[in-house]
Amino acid sequence: MTQTHTPSLRPARRGAFSGRRAGALAFAFVTAFAAFGAHAADAPSPEHKELVAKILKLQQPGIEHVARQLAEQPAAQLLNSAGAALASRVPAERREAVAKELQADAKKYVDEAVPIVRERAIRLAPGTIGTLLEQKFNDDELRQIIAVLENPVWTRYQQLGGEMQAAFVEKLVADARPAIDPKVKALEQSMARRLGLDTSAAKPARKPASR
């Protein structure tokens, strides 16, 4: 049984590259080719359709990944909002229990929503991605795409994609944080002032005057 991923209550780092997203690299590769190809086919032959069907089969993990992302997005957004509200609206002694309840609610939604969106994504792919592939590529080009997708080196690159970007993002965040954090704080305080919110907590404590 395919497992689904429940978004965490903690806000995810923007730009972080999940290992699952590596499976979508080939999907992006094919759809990019489909968008920019220039070979139209008036009436696809049975062989042409078989080649397109093979590409869609090879791309099914990427298609399912896109569906999973779309299904999980509302739960992730709601959990992020709930996480921000926990500290201000829930008593300290209740926070852990409420957090677990929120996670359970989100998991229930994800378990129900992901299979629905995944089934629809697989069903719609032939009439969208498949149609573009039929229109934009000839048989020889489709065979070249299949050769790339079946290449073990390309497969290894896909599998390494998450690790590569995770390492890059970690270094980038650490390097940029000293320069960016003060700007984020200044923006936060500026917005709070415009909204009439109390920003006193964000101001540094004034040192007592020396006698």
Disulfide bonds with the S-S distance in Angstrom:
none
